[in-house]
Amino acid sequence: MTIPKLLIFLTVMAFGEAGPCSGRPCNILVMLPMPAYSHTNNFMPIFRELAARGHNVTIVSPFPQKKPTPNITDIVLPNLLDKLMAQSPVQNWADDDNFFNKMFGLWMFASFGLIPVLETEELQNFIMETNLQFDLVITETWFVQFPLIAFGHKYNAPVVAISPSILFPIAAEFTGNDIPVSYAPLTMFAFNDRMSFLERAQNMFLYYWEIYSGKLYFLKQQDSIMRKYFKYPGSENLPYITDMLQNISLTLVDHHFALGYPRPHHKNIVEFGGINAHAPEKLPADLQKIMDSAKDGIIYVSFGSYFRLSMLKPFVGDAIINALGETKRKVLFKLDNETILENYNFKNIEARKWFPQASILAHPNCKLFITHAGIHGLTEGVYHAVPFVAIPILADQKFNAKFIETVGIGKVIDKDTITAEKLSNAINIVLNDPSYREKVKERSAILKDQPIDRLENAIYWIEYVIRHKGAPHLRPAVLDLYWYQRLMLDVIAFYLLLIFLIVYILVKIIRLFFKLITWMCCSKVSKNKKSKKE
């Protein structure tokens, strides 16, 4: 299937002539080809706001708008999620979250995940199309989609990277935002910002492992993939992939210090965490009745848009359902297969495939949120001040769960050792100890206290990049230093040499002084002996 010629014509007419977009709407390409719905959906407020301000936004993804949106053009790619998971070298990521996967997991995902997407006819047609022009490219480059940086070269346009989490090591390296590994834990670990010696050792090892294995092997592989699948007029002049990565104009990061540990950033990093947390919409009538009539409160349970209870080992689901059934409170359970409950005789559990999560969490009768600790669930729970019981599964969920535990807004249960009793105890502790509710209220106030709206801030900096032709002045000079200069090893060597020379000279002077003293003493003794003889 090719891009309809009529669409191309209309797009070109809407976009106008190529070049800087001063005085006219900008032509913005949003390239999100990977089938990660939670990522794309969370970024959408930014793209819709750009369109609302008159910019022409073309979104290439497997998730088109449910209804037409003015100034947004969807180029729809096939959703390959099931195919990619079937091809994954790791059969069950939820059961294989070991140190090996921490070292190689994202590299493997990038290798087997992006290629089938790049091979799709729809994306290849878009890559080879020559009738389109864009003033800005927005892409999820840092999330195992490094070859997409080539779109910046194709359209001679600045690139804004958008990240679904705090910076991974390789993203930190190529934006010049070194991670202080002594107190800033990586998302691969369930550490907080007060790490033990062994935790700091692991944190440092994995940080430099990703950076240097990335440079020596992984990015070379990604460069080869880029050159294989990006064939367009001028692609023969593609720079090496790291050169383009170092010139990304701006990185938008889905993070907020109220939801994690503060870390230093240069001006080329803008956090937008929490843009989807807002005043809730009205609940459907049936849910409104359930929420209003729950005198003892509601427990809401969700494991996000992708994970299903059936992906976990049977004893995990059994423990969760039994613990929920034993509580006296009403439970709203987002469950992919409601028939699972037919094996249990619990009347307090209302299971559905979908719930309006924000509206449920915002209701005053929602007393507890049981979650896998994905960043978006964490954000909404904190925003609406609902304490947590977290059952993390993989990736950054264990990191987020550790944060929940560290700041005292919930309890954490290990999925590998979960029992109905453990979960019931955690539920009772969080519900009956008012400190959890108070702590999450404090954290909610921190999240909401801001000088400028997060969405407004993200849009400002995107338009800033356009106004200032890529804003190269935001690029930190550290990116132009050699590794030994960044680590100040040449300066340290200079000072060590200087200290050595000073010590050497002092030793020589002292030795010379003692020799002089010795000579003077010996000379005096010799004179005295000679005088006695005379």
Secondary structure by P-SEA (a helix, b strand, c coil): ccccaaaaaaaaaaaccccccccbbbbbbbbbccccaaaaaaaaaaaaaaaaaccbbbbbcccccccccccccccccccaaaaaaaacccccccccccccccccaaaaaaaccaaaaaacaaaaaaaacccccccbbbccccccccccccccccccbbbbbbbcccccaaaaaaacccccccccccccccccccccaaaaaaaaaaaaaaaaaaaacaaaaaaaaaaaccccccccccccaaaaaaaccbbbbccccccbbbbbbcccccccccccccccccccaaaaaaaaacccbbbbbbcccccccccccaaaaaaaaaaaaacccccccccccccccccccccccccccccaaaaaaaccccccccccccaaaaaaaaaacccccccccccaaaaaaaaaaaaccccccccccccaaaaaaaaaaaaccaaaaaaaaaaaaaaacccccaaaaaaaaaaaaaaacccccccccccccccccccaaaaaaaaaaaaaaaaaaaaaaaaaaaaaaaaaaaaaaaaaaaaaac
